[in-house]
Amino acid sequence: MERRSFPALVAATVILFLSATAQPAAGAIVEHTFIVGQMNMTHLCKEMLVTVVNGQLPGPVIEVTEGDTVVVHVVNKSPYNITIHWHGVKQQLNCWADGVPMITQCPIGPNNNFTYTFNVTGQEGTLWWHAHVAYLRGTLHGAIIIRPRHGVSSYPFPEPHREIPIVLGEWWQMDLQKASMDIKYSTADDDPSAATINGKLGDLYNCSGVKEDGFVLDVEAGKTYLLRIINAALFYEYYIRIAGHKFTVVAADANYVSPLTTDLLAVAPGQTLDALVVANAAPGRYYMVASPNQPPKPDFQHPTFTTRGIVQYTNENHSNGGSSGPGAEGPLSRNLSVVAPEMPDEHDTMTSYYFHGKLTALHPSRSLPVPARVDEHLLIALGLGSVCKRGQSCNRGESEETFTLATMNNISFELPAATAAGPLLEAHYYNTGSLDMLRELPDRPPRMYNFTDPSLIPSGPREASLEATSKATIVRRFRHGTVVEVVFQSTAMWQSDSNPMHLHGHDMFVLAQGLGNYNAATDVAKYNLVDPPVRNTVLVPRLGWVAVRFVANNPGAWFVHCHFSFHLSMGMAAVFVVEDGPTVNTSLPPPPADFLTCYRKNNPVADEFDIRSTKSEIPDVTGA
């Protein structure tokens, strides 16, 4: 096998991308190198070996202008199979760069490299990148900031003094590989040990009496700051407050929204929010608090962790609305008391419901109008179920004879052995016929029942009669241009979690949400067809539903899944395959010349949810 040099590999990838894309980006080429490796980090008096990019947690920020082309060289020096997903980037006509192992590409093996090339045409705002391999995105993630082509003065809101990424995450005092395997095989319920803001635990945590460092934001009185908030956590939606201050939400998932002034934000895993904060409080120090929510009992109760940073005024002589000037004092003394906000109860999920329901698109909307015609309707029930460990018959109801799975319409996602030859996207592109053998995601659940009946949450005979499920590679195919309406319905099967559902390659119009069971006869009348928010990750409320609509106009194989990592690892996922359109400009180009090939012997990299690997099993997969 001829092995190309790393520069030659990059050049070939860039040339192919620019020649294959129908409308090459007019902007600059922004280039990054991501070295994925391991380093020791110490928190809470314990040293942990952590997998990170370029020795950073969070990882590097990618800052670009709309229309730019992004080139990221990923060099994998970790012991794990790796892919990077560019969360929210539409990847128009470029599904090959979406970064989902064995769906769009083969993983990058240890001691190997791969170059991602994509453009950000037609998008502005805050997105993010993360590993798409089991729980490793808990430490492999970072922000993507896309600014307007005509400069920040063209923002549809007042130009901020500064822009600050705020990445919410979790600190795990355990091996994330083990946590992933534990949940996949129903052997343990592992939990994080702390919450973080920009990788810092904050002063609610201490090690032998010494408080952990926290994130500090220095502000000047009277100035406006744009917080680019990303929930990179594996487990929880978070509420955010800054004592004495209000937010004005101006964008969500890189789509502008009508300005919403509020003192509290709710952001679910996978989601981003852009919010302006004016430093108009009395000079002092104020806590920025992020606290999670979870369903109340009888749901299983996980330990929850709150984190906080500090917003501090840099000049104590400022009056409200003032600014620094000659003779000003220095930063405020750290001995001054810090004002803390009151946070919602951890079981208060209704505050989240109302927050998400208030968002509307910026009017007049910069996005396309909501399509009035709907070609296909799907009702997708989200819940838990079980399969027998041996044979077709077993005792149900949290029995040791079963594995617990997460499902979409009573099917739990798994990859077929056939993908040993390559990812599903290749099978689709080359029309091998293997996709025709896969199971189709049905229009609705196999059995209609009272999905949100709370009596189903604890294990019992009624729940046991409904929990039997199956494992399969579930795919739904759409003709190019199909308008698809999906109602995501949460269920009470063993739990009443909300579900942050993420669709790759497309944005969704969020038409309506509700509590209880969706009823088309009455709920269609609630649809907002004028200015619904547009998102790539939508939170399906606890014991409720969300109706979304999207146009399947981006050819490829696109993952749709819950962004709670435990639900993804347990199989709450499917693949939406979008067919080519009638022209070259609506058809998927061929894969890059140096596209990764999978190592076939024993198929060690075929499981999307298995991050284990050894150097001896996986050869150099970057050669042509």
C-alpha positions in Angstrom: 0.0 0.0 0.0 1.4 3.4 -1.0 1.5 5.7 2.0 1.1 9.4 1.3 2.8 12.1 3.4 0.6 14.1 5.7 0.9 17.3 3.6 0.0 15.4 0.4 -3.0 13.9 2.1 -4.2 17.4 3.2 -3.7 18.8 -0.3 -5.5 16.0 -2.0 -8.5 16.3 0.4 -8.7 20.1 -0.1 -8.5 19.9 -3.8 -11.1 17.2 -4.1 -13.5 19.1 -1.8 -13.2 22.3 -3.7 -13.7 20.6 -7.0 -16.6 18.4 -5.9 -18.7 21.0 -4.0 -21.3 22.7 -6.3 -20.7 26.2 -4.9 -17.2 26.5 -3.4 -17.0 28.8 -0.4 -15.9 32.3 -1.3 -14.2 32.9 2.0 -10.8 32.0 3.5 -9.4 28.5 4.3 -9.2 28.2 8.1 -6.8 25.4 9.1 -6.4 23.6 12.5 -4.5 20.5 13.7 -6.1 18.5 16.4 -3.8 16.2 18.3 -5.9 13.8 20.2 -4.0 12.4 23.2 -4.1 11.7 26.9 -2.9 13.7 29.8 -3.2 13.6 33.6 -5.6 16.1 35.2 -6.2 16.4 38.9 -9.5 17.5 40.5 -11.1 16.6 43.8 -7.7 15.2 45.0 -7.7 12.5 42.3 -5.5 12.3 39.3 -7.2 11.1 36.1 -5.9 10.2 32.7 -8.1 12.2 30.3 -8.4 12.2 26.5 -8.3 15.7 25.1 -7.4 17.7 22.0 -4.1 19.7 22.1 -3.9 19.3 25.8 -7.0 21.5 26.4 -10.3 21.0 28.1 -12.5 22.3 26.5 -10.6 21.9 23.2 -9.6 24.6 20.7 -12.2 27.1 19.5 -12.7 27.2 15.7 -13.4 30.8 14.7 -14.5 31.4 11.2 -16.5 33.8 9.0 -19.6 32.7 7.1 -18.5 31.3 3.7 -15.1 30.0 5.0 -13.7 26.5 4.4 -12.5 24.7 7.5 -9.7 22.1 7.3 -9.0 20.1 10.4 -6.1 17.6 10.5 -6.9 15.1 13.3 -3.9 13.1 14.5 -5.0 10.3 16.8 -2.4 9.6 19.5 -5.0 8.1 21.9 -5.6 4.4 22.4 -9.2 4.8 21.1 -10.9 4.8 17.8 -11.9 8.5 17.1 -14.2 10.5 14.9 -15.0 14.2 15.2 -18.6 15.4 14.5 -19.1 19.1 13.6 -22.3 19.5 15.5 -24.9 21.7 13.6 -22.7 22.2 10.6 -25.1 21.3 7.7 -22.4 19.7 5.6 -24.4 20.4 2.4 -23.3 17.9 -0.3 -20.5 16.8 2.1 -22.0 14.1 4.3 -18.5 12.4 4.1 -17.2 14.9 6.7 -20.1 14.5 9.2 -17.9 12.4 11.5 -20.1 9.5 12.7 -18.3 6.2 12.9 -19.6 3.5 10.6 -22.4 5.7 9.5 -20.5 8.3 7.5 -16.9 7.1 7.9 -14.6 4.5 9.4 -13.0 5.6 12.7 -9.5 7.0 12.9 -7.5 4.3 14.6 -4.7 4.9 17.1 -1.5 6.4 15.6 -3.4 7.4 12.5 -4.7 10.7 11.1 -7.5 12.0 8.9 -8.3 15.4 7.5 -11.9 16.9 7.6 -12.7 19.6 5.1 -16.1 21.4 5.1 -17.5 24.9 4.6 -19.8 27.0 6.7 -21.7 28.8 3.9 -25.1 30.0 4.9 -24.6 29.7 8.7 -23.9 32.2 11.5 -23.7 31.8 15.2 -22.5 29.3 17.7 -22.0 25.6 17.0 -19.6 23.1 18.4 -17.5 20.0 17.7 -17.1 16.8 19.6 -16.0 13.2 19.4 -18.9 11.0 18.2 -17.6 7.9 20.0 -19.4 6.8 23.1 -18.7 8.9 26.2 -15.5 10.4 24.9 -17.2 13.6 23.8 -17.3 14.3 27.6 -13.7 15.5 27.2 -13.3 15.9 23.4 -15.3 19.0 22.5 -14.9 22.7 21.7 -16.7 25.7 20.3 -17.3 26.7 16.7 -18.0 30.4 16.2 -19.2 31.6 12.8 -19.3 35.3 12.4 -21.2 37.2 9.6 -19.4 37.7 6.3 -19.9 41.5 6.5 -18.4 41.8 10.0 -19.9 41.9 13.5 -21.5 45.2 12.9 -24.0 43.3 10.8 -25.3 41.3 13.7 -29.1 41.7 14.0 -28.5 42.9 17.6 -26.2 45.5 19.3 -22.5 44.8 18.7 -21.1 43.4 21.9 -17.9 44.6 23.6 -16.6 41.0 23.9 -17.7 37.5 22.9 -17.1 34.7 25.4 -17.7 30.9 24.9 -19.3 29.3 27.9 -19.0 25.5 27.7 -21.0 23.5 30.2 -19.6 20.1 31.0 -19.0 17.4 33.6 -16.0 16.0 35.4 -15.8 12.3 35.6 -13.8 10.5 38.3 -13.7 7.4 36.3 -12.7 6.0 32.9 -15.2 7.2 30.3 -14.7 4.0 28.3 -15.8 1.9 31.3 -18.8 4.2 31.8 -19.8 3.7 28.2 -19.5 -0.1 28.4 -21.3 -0.2 31.7 -24.4 1.5 30.4 -24.4 -0.4 27.1 -24.5 -3.7 28.8 -26.7 -2.7 31.8 -24.0 -3.5 34.3 -23.9 -0.2 36.2 -25.3 3.3 36.5 -22.2 5.5 36.5 -22.4 9.2 37.2 -20.1 12.3 36.9 -18.5 13.7 40.0 -18.9 17.4 39.3 -20.2 20.0 36.8 -18.0 22.4 35.0 -17.9 25.8 33.3 -15.2 26.0 30.7 -13.5 23.0 32.3 -13.4 24.5 35.8 -15.4 23.0 38.7 -15.8 26.2 40.8 -15.8 26.9 44.5 -18.6 24.6 45.4 -16.1 21.8 45.2 -13.0 21.4 47.3 -10.0 19.1 47.7 -9.0 18.7 51.4 -10.4 22.1 52.2 -8.9 23.9 49.2 -11.6 25.2 46.9 -11.4 24.3 43.2 -10.7 27.1 40.7 -13.8 28.5 38.9 -14.4 30.4 35.7 -14.1 34.2 36.1 -15.5 36.7 33.7 -14.2 40.2 34.1 -16.6 42.9 32.9 -16.7 46.6 32.6 -19.7 48.5 33.8 -22.1 49.6 31.0 -20.6 47.2 28.4 -22.4 44.4 26.6 -21.1 40.8 26.4 -22.2 38.0 24.1 -22.1 34.7 25.9 -21.9 31.8 23.4 -23.3 29.0 25.6 -22.8 25.3 24.7 -24.1 22.3 26.7 -21.4 19.7 26.1 -22.5 17.6 29.1 -23.3 13.9 28.7 -26.2 13.7 31.1 -28.1 16.9 32.0 -30.0 19.9 30.8 -28.8 23.0 32.7 -30.4 26.1 34.0 -28.1 29.2 34.0 -28.4 32.4 36.0 -26.2 35.4 36.8 -27.1 37.1 40.0 -28.3 40.7 39.5 -28.3 40.4 35.7 -30.6 39.5 32.8 -29.9 37.8 29.5 -31.3 38.7 26.0 -31.3 35.5 24.0 -30.5 36.4 20.3 -29.8 33.0 18.7 -30.2 29.2 19.3 -28.3 26.5 17.5 -26.8 29.1 15.1 -30.2 30.5 14.1 -31.3 34.0 15.1 -34.3 34.3 17.3 -36.5 37.2 18.3 -34.8 38.8 21.3 -36.0 37.2 24.5 -35.2 39.0 27.8 -35.0 36.6 30.7 -33.1 36.1 34.0 -32.8 32.4 33.4 -31.7 30.2 30.5 -32.3 26.5 29.8 -29.9 24.6 27.5 -30.1 20.9 26.9 -27.2 18.6 25.8 -26.2 19.4 22.3 -27.9 22.8 22.2 -26.3 26.2 22.0 -27.6 29.6 23.0 -26.3 33.1 22.2 -27.2 35.6 24.9 -26.3 39.2 25.5 -25.6 40.4 29.0 -25.2 44.1 29.9 -23.0 44.8 32.9 -25.4 47.2 34.5 -25.5 46.0 38.1 -23.8 47.7 41.0 -20.0 47.1 40.8 -19.2 43.9 42.7 -18.9 40.2 42.2 -21.8 37.9 41.1 -22.1 34.2 40.7 -22.9 32.7 37.4 -24.6 29.4 38.3 -25.3 26.3 36.2 -27.6 23.7 37.8 -29.1 20.6 36.3 -32.6 19.3 36.3 -33.9 15.7 36.4 -37.3 14.0 36.7 -38.7 13.5 40.2 -39.4 10.2 41.9 -40.4 7.5 41.1 -37.7 8.0 38.4 -34.3 6.7 39.5 -32.5 9.6 41.1 -29.0 10.4 39.9 -26.7 12.6 41.9 -26.9 16.1 40.5 -24.1 18.7 40.6 -24.2 22.4 40.4 -21.2 24.6 39.3 -20.6 28.3 39.4 -18.2 30.9 38.1 -17.9 34.6 38.9 -18.8 37.7 37.0 -16.7 40.5 38.5 -16.6 44.2 37.7 -13.0 45.3 37.0 -13.4 48.8 38.5 -15.1 49.4 41.9 -15.4 53.1 41.3 -17.8 52.6 38.3 -21.3 53.8 38.6 -24.0 51.9 36.8 -23.6 52.4 33.1 -20.1 53.9 33.6 -16.8 52.9 32.0 -13.3 52.8 33.1 -11.2 56.0 32.8 -8.0 57.7 34.1 -7.4 57.2 37.8 -9.7 54.1 38.0 -9.0 51.5 40.7 -7.9 48.0 39.8 -9.9 44.8 39.9 -12.3 44.3 42.8 -10.8 42.6 45.8 -11.5 38.9 45.9 -12.3 39.3 49.6 -15.6 41.0 48.7 -18.7 38.8 49.1 -20.2 37.3 46.0 -23.9 37.6 45.3 -25.6 34.3 44.5 -28.8 33.8 42.5 -31.7 31.6 43.5 -31.9 28.5 41.2 -34.9 26.3 40.3 -35.4 23.0 42.1 -33.6 20.1 40.5 -37.0 18.5 39.8 -38.5 21.6 38.2 -38.8 20.6 34.6 -41.7 23.0 33.8 -39.3 26.0 33.9 -37.5 24.3 31.0 -40.7 23.6 29.2 -41.8 27.3 29.3 -38.4 28.6 28.3 -38.2 26.5 25.2 -41.8 27.4 24.3 -41.0 31.2 24.3 -38.4 31.1 21.5 -39.4 32.3 18.1 -37.4 32.9 14.9 -36.2 36.4 14.3 -38.9 38.2 12.3 -38.7 38.7 9.4 -37.0 35.3 9.5 -33.6 35.0 7.8 -34.5 31.3 7.1 -36.7 29.9 4.4 -40.4 29.9 5.1 -42.0 26.9 6.8 -43.1 24.5 4.1 -46.9 24.2 4.1 -47.0 20.9 2.3 -46.0 17.7 4.2 -45.1 14.6 2.3 -44.4 12.2 5.2 -45.6 12.1 8.8 -43.7 10.2 11.5 -44.7 9.6 15.1 -41.6 8.4 17.0 -42.0 7.2 20.6 -38.9 7.5 22.7 -38.4 5.2 25.7 -36.8 2.2 27.3 -37.3 -1.4 26.6 -35.6 -4.8 27.0 -34.3 -7.8 25.1 -33.7 -11.2 26.5 -30.1 -12.1 27.1 -30.7 -15.6 25.9 -33.4 -16.8 23.5 -36.7 -15.2 22.8 -38.4 -15.7 26.1 -37.5 -14.4 29.5 -38.8 -12.7 32.6 -39.3 -8.9 32.2 -39.5 -6.0 34.6 -35.9 -5.2 35.5 -35.0 -8.9 35.4 -31.5 -10.1 35.4 -32.5 -12.1 32.3 -32.7 -8.9 30.1 -30.6 -6.1 28.8 -32.2 -2.6 29.1 -32.2 -0.7 25.8 -33.3 2.8 24.6 -35.6 2.8 21.7 -37.3 4.7 18.9 -40.7 3.1 18.1 -39.6 0.0 20.1 -36.5 -0.6 18.1 -33.0 -0.2 19.5 -30.3 0.9 17.0 -27.3 -1.3 16.3 -24.9 -1.6 13.4 -25.0 -4.7 11.1 -22.0 -6.9 10.6 -22.2 -6.0 6.9 -20.7 -2.6 7.7 -17.3 -4.3 8.2 -16.6 -3.4 4.6 -17.3 0.3 5.1 -19.8 2.8 6.6 -23.5 2.9 5.7 -22.8 6.0 3.6 -20.6 4.1 1.2 -23.2 1.4 0.9 -25.7 4.0 0.0 -23.4 5.9 -2.4 -22.3 2.8 -4.3 -25.8 1.3 -4.2 -24.6 -2.1 -3.0 -28.1 -3.1 -2.0 -27.2 -3.7 1.6 -29.3 -0.8 2.8 -32.4 -2.5 1.3 -31.8 -5.4 3.7 -32.0 -3.1 6.8 -35.0 -2.5 8.9 -37.2 0.5 8.1 -38.1 2.9 10.9 -41.9 2.6 11.0 -44.2 5.5 10.8 -45.5 4.9 14.3 -45.0 2.7 17.3 -46.1 -0.9 17.0 -48.7 -0.4 19.7 -50.5 2.7 20.7 -51.1 3.2 24.4 -51.1 6.0 27.0 -47.4 6.9 26.5 -47.2 9.3 29.4 -49.0 7.2 32.0 -46.9 7.8 35.2 -47.8 4.3 36.5 -45.5 2.9 33.8 -42.4 4.5 35.4 -41.9 1.9 38.2 -41.4 -1.7 37.1 -44.7 -3.6 37.2 -46.9 -5.9 35.1 -48.4 -3.2 32.9 -44.9 -1.9 32.0 -43.5 -5.4 31.6 -46.2 -6.1 28.9 -44.9 -3.2 26.8 -41.2 -3.3 27.3 -40.3 -6.1 24.8 -38.3 -4.6 22.0 -35.8 -5.6 19.3 -32.4 -4.6 18.1 -31.8 -3.6 14.4 -30.2 -1.1 12.1 -33.1 1.2 11.5 -33.1 3.4 8.5 -35.7 5.7 6.9 -35.2 6.7 3.3 -36.5 10.0 1.8 -36.6 11.2 -1.7 -34.8 14.4 -2.3 -37.0 17.4 -1.4 -39.4 15.4 0.8 -41.0 17.6 3.5 -41.0 15.5 6.6 -43.0 16.1 9.8 -41.8 14.2 12.9 -43.6 14.2 16.2 -41.2 13.0 18.9 -43.2 11.5 21.8 -41.6 11.0 25.2 -42.9 8.0 27.1 -43.0 6.9 30.7 -41.5 3.5 30.1 -39.3 2.9 33.2 -38.5 6.6 33.3 -39.8 10.0 32.3 -36.7 11.7 31.0 -36.8 14.5 28.5 -35.0 13.7 25.3 -32.7 16.2 23.4 -33.1 14.9 19.8 -30.4 15.9 17.3 -30.7 15.6 13.5 -27.5 15.7 11.5 -27.2 17.6 8.2 -30.5 19.5 8.6 -32.2 22.1 10.7 -35.7 21.6 12.0 -38.6 24.0 12.3 -39.9 23.5 15.8 -43.7 23.9 15.3 -45.1 23.1 18.7 -44.6 21.3 22.0 -47.1 19.9 24.5 -47.5 17.8 27.6 -49.1 14.4 27.6 -49.9 12.4 24.4 -49.8 14.1 21.0 -53.3 14.3 19.4 -53.2 15.4 15.8 -56.9 16.2 15.9 -56.3 19.1 18.3 -52.6 19.7 18.4 -52.1 20.7 14.8 -54.0 23.9 15.5 -51.2 24.9 17.9 -48.6 24.9 15.2 -46.5 28.0 14.7 -46.2 28.2 10.9 -45.1 31.9 10.9 -41.9 32.2 13.0 -41.1 28.9 14.7 -37.5 28.6 16.0 -35.1 26.7 13.9 -32.8 24.2 15.7 -30.6 21.2 15.1 -31.3 19.8 18.6 -34.8 19.9 20.0 -35.7 19.0 23.6 -38.7 16.7 23.8 -40.2 17.6 27.2 -40.6 15.2 30.0 -43.9 13.2 29.5 -44.6 15.4 26.4 -44.0 15.8 22.7 -42.5 18.1 20.1 -43.6 18.5 16.5 -40.8 19.4 14.0 -40.7 19.8 10.2 -37.7 19.7 7.9 -36.9 19.4 4.2 -34.8 16.4 3.3 -32.7 18.2 0.7 -29.2 17.2 1.7 -28.2 13.9 0.2 -26.5 11.4 2.5 -26.9 9.2 5.5 -27.7 11.3 8.5 -27.8 10.2 12.1 -30.8 11.2 14.3 -30.4 10.4 18.0 -30.8 11.5 21.6 -28.0 13.6 22.9 -28.0 12.1 26.3 -25.0 9.9 26.0 -26.6 7.1 28.0 -29.6 7.0 25.7 -27.4 7.0 22.6 -25.2 4.2 24.0 -28.4 2.2 24.7 -29.6 2.6 21.1 -31.9 5.7 20.9 -30.9 6.4 17.3 -31.7 5.9 13.6 -30.4 6.9 10.2 -32.3 9.1 7.8 -31.1 8.4 4.3 -31.7 11.3 1.8 -31.6 10.3 -1.9 -29.9 12.3 -4.6 -31.8 15.0 -6.4 -32.2 15.2 -10.2 -29.1 17.3 -10.8 -25.3 17.3 -10.1 -25.9 20.2 -7.7 -28.4 18.1 -5.7 -26.4 14.9 -5.6 -23.8 13.6 -3.2 -20.3 13.8 -4.7 -17.9 10.8 -4.4 -15.9 10.3 -1.2 -12.6 12.1 -0.8 -9.6 10.4 -2.5 -8.0 9.6 0.9 -11.2 8.5 2.6 -10.5 6.1 5.4 -10.9 2.4 4.8 -12.0 0.0 7.6 -9.8 -2.8 8.8 -11.9 -5.9 8.0 -10.3 -8.7 9.9 -12.5 -9.4 12.9 -14.1 -6.1 12.2 -12.6 -4.3 15.2 -14.0 -0.8 14.4 -17.5 -1.6 13.3 -19.3 -0.8 16.5 -20.2 2.9 16.8 -20.6 2.6 20.5 -17.4 0.7 21.2 -14.4 2.9 21.6 -12.0 0.1 22.5 -9.1 -0.7 20.2 -5.4 -1.7 20.3 -2.6 -0.6 18.1 -2.0 -4.2 16.9 -5.6 -4.6 15.6 -5.8 -1.5 13.5 -3.2 -0.7 10.8 -2.6 2.7 9.2 -6.0 3.4 7.6 -5.0 6.7 6.0 -3.2 5.3 3.0 -4.7 5.0 -0.4 
